[in-house]
Amino acid sequence: MSATPANKQTARRRFVFLPWNRLMIYACALFVVFWSVGPFLWQMSTSLQLDKNLVSGNPTLIPDPITFDHFINIFVGKSFHRYLLNSVIVAGTTTFLCLLFGAIAAFALARLEIRGRFGILGFILAVSMFPQIAIVAPLYVLASQFGWLDTYRILVVVYLALGLPLVIWVLFGYFRTIPQSIDEAARIDGARPLTIFFLVTLPMSLPGVVTTGLLSFIAAWNEFMFALAFTSDINHQTVPVGIANFTDVHYIPWGDIAAASVVVTLPLVTLVLVFERHIIAGLTGGAIKE
Amino acid sequence: MATAKTLTREVDLRPPNRRFKSWRPGPTLLLVPALAAIAAISIYPVILGLWLSLRDTTLSSPADSFVGFANYQQLFTDSQFWNAWVHTIEFTGASTLLETLIGLVIALTLAARFLGRGLVRAAMLVPWAIPTVVTSKMFGWLFDGQNGVVNYLLRSAGLIQHNVSWYGSPDLALWTIVMADVWKTTPFMALLLLAGLQTIPHSLSEAALIDGASPWQRFWRVRLPLLAPTLLIAAMFRALDAFRIFDLVYVLTGGGPADSTEVLSTLTYKDLFSALQFGYGSALSTAMFITEIFIALGFGIFILRKLKEAGQ
C-alpha cells in the first residue's frame, strides 16, 4: 500500500489514543455492564418489594420497605426447596458422570493412539447440533417402556449425553496443551494409560476439569424442555419447570417469580464470577478455535 | 488363541517405548462409555423418530399403524406448520444477525486494554449463566403491559404516550422474544469474537498503520478478513441454536397471541404432548431437522469458500 505523507500523519495521529477514543471505550464498557446486569438487578429489587408497590405505577429500584414475603411464599407455599433438591441431585449426578466419562474419552482421544480421532470428534460435535425436539418423542416412548418417566434417571441420562460433547471438546483441547514428554516419562516407568490419566493428566488439568464441570452443571441446572416432558410430579421436577409453573389463574405473581429467580440464579452467578477467567479460556479455547 | 499369543509375543519384541501403542483394544475401550451414552440418546432416538414419523401413532387412541409418507403430505398443506416455519426462520435470521453485529461492535471496542476490563468480561457472563426460563419470566416482568418498567421508562422519556402491550400484541410479540434472546446471547457472542480478535497478531494492524491505512481500512482490510472464520463459525453455531428456540417462547407467550410467536419447536411440542400425536409430531421434527441440516450446509459451504479465498 502506498500512502502520501499527509495521509500517514493523520493515521498516526488517530492511533495515539485521543481522550475521545478512551471515552468511547468506557461508555461502551458501561453500557455492556448495564445491559448485562441491569435486568437481573431489577429482578433482585422486585423480589424484595411489596406486591402493592410493584403495581403502584411508580416503580423504584430501591425497595422501600424491604420485605421477605416473596421468599417465604415460595418456600412455604410452593415447596420451592423440593425443586431445588431435585435440581441439585440431577445436575450433580450429571456433572459427576459427564466429567468421569468425558475426561476419560478426551484423554484417550488426545493422548492415545486412536484411529479416526478427528472423525470421532466431528461426529460428537455433529450430534450436539441435533434439534433436541427431534429426540424428545422417541425418548418419551422409550422412557415409558422402561418405566423411567418421573425418575431422576431419565433426566441424568439425557443431560449426560447432551453435556458430553462440550466436556470432551474442551478437555480434548486442554489435555493437548500438557507436554507429551510427561506421559512418556510415566510410560517408561511402566504406568498403564488409566494410571497415567488418574495420577498425571487429571491432577495437572484440574482448572480445566473444574471449569468443564461447572459448564455441564449449568447446562443441566438450566435445561427445561426434557424436564417438562419427562416429569410431571413435584418429587422429580427441576427448578426451571417449577418456575415456569408459577403462574396463578388470577394474576401473575411477579414478586414470587422474582424471588425464585434470585434463589436459582445467585449461586450460578457467584460461581461464574469466581471462575470467570477459566470459563472464558475454556469456552473460547476449546469451542471456537480448532 | 494361537494368533493372539503370536501377536502378544510380537508386541513384546518391540522396544519398550513402542509397546504402549500396541494396546489396541485399550484406548478404544475408554471411549465406550461416552460414545454409548451419546449414541443411546441421539442416534437411536433419531432413527426411532424417523420410524415414528411414518406411522399414525397417537397416544390417546389405539391407532398405531404404518402410513408411509401421509404425515409429510399433511405437513405440506398444514398452514400452522408453515406459519411456525416462517416465524422460526424470521427469529433465527433476526437474532443471529443482531447478535453477531452488536457482538462484533462490543468486541471491537473492548479489545483495547482499559481499566476494569476483567470486571466487564465477568459481567458479560451473567446473562449467559441465567436459566432461560428465568430470562423469559424476567422479560415478562420488564415488558409487562401494565406495570412493566420498560413501559414506565419509555413513558417517562416521552417516547410513548400509552403503555405498549409488548408480548401481548401479535405485531410486537416476536420482536420482544428477539430482544430477550439478543439480551441473553449477545454478550457471549462478544466474548467469543473478543477471543478471536486477540489471536490476530498486533503486528499486522501496525504494519497497515505504517502503510497509512485509516482505522476504517484497517478494520475492513485487515482485522475483519482475519476474523471472518471465527465470525462465521460463531454465527453458524448461533443460528443452529436459535433455530431450536423453545424455552423463551414456551414460557413467555406459549406461542400466542394468535399464534404470532409459534415456532417449530413449540408447535412440535404441542402436537406431541398436548395432542399426543406422536406420528405427526415426529414428521414435524424431522422436517425441522432437515431445515437445520440445510442451514449448517449453507454456512459450511460459505465458510469453506471463505477459507479457500483466504488461503490463496
Interface residues (C-beta under 8 A of the other chain):
Chain A: M1 S2 A3 T4 N7 K8 T10 A11 R12 R14 F15 R22 M24 I25 Y26 C28 A29 V32 V33 W35 S36 V37 P39 F40 W42 Q43 T46 L54 V55 G57 P59 L100 F101 G102 I104 A105 F107 A108 L109 L112 E113 I114 I120 I124 V127 M129 F130 P131 Q132 I133 A134 I135 V136 A137 P138 L139 Y140 V141 L142 V157 V158 L160 A161 L162 L164 P165 I168 E184 R187 I188 P193 L194 I218 W221 N222 F224 M225 L228 A229 V239 P240 I243 A244 F246 I252 W254 I257 A258 S261 V264 T265 L268 V269 L271 V272 L273 E276 R277 I279 I280 L283 T284 G285 A287 I288 K289
Chain B: P16 N17 F20 K21 W23 G26 P27 T28 L30 L31 P33 A34 L35 A37 I38 A40 I41 S42 I43 Y44 P45 V46 L48 G49 L52 V105 I106 T109 L110 A112 F114 G116 R117 G118 L119 V120 R121 A122 A123 M124 L125 V126 P127 W128 A129 I130 P131 T132 V133 V134 S136 K137 M138 F139 G140 W141 L142 D144 Q146 N147 V149 Y152 W183 T186 P187 A190 L191 L192 A195 G196 T199 A208 L209 I210 D211 G212 A213 S214 P215 T230 I233 A234 L240 F243 R244 F246 D247 Y250 V251 L264 S265 T268 Y269 L272 F273 F278 G281 S282 S285 T286 M288 F289 E292 A296
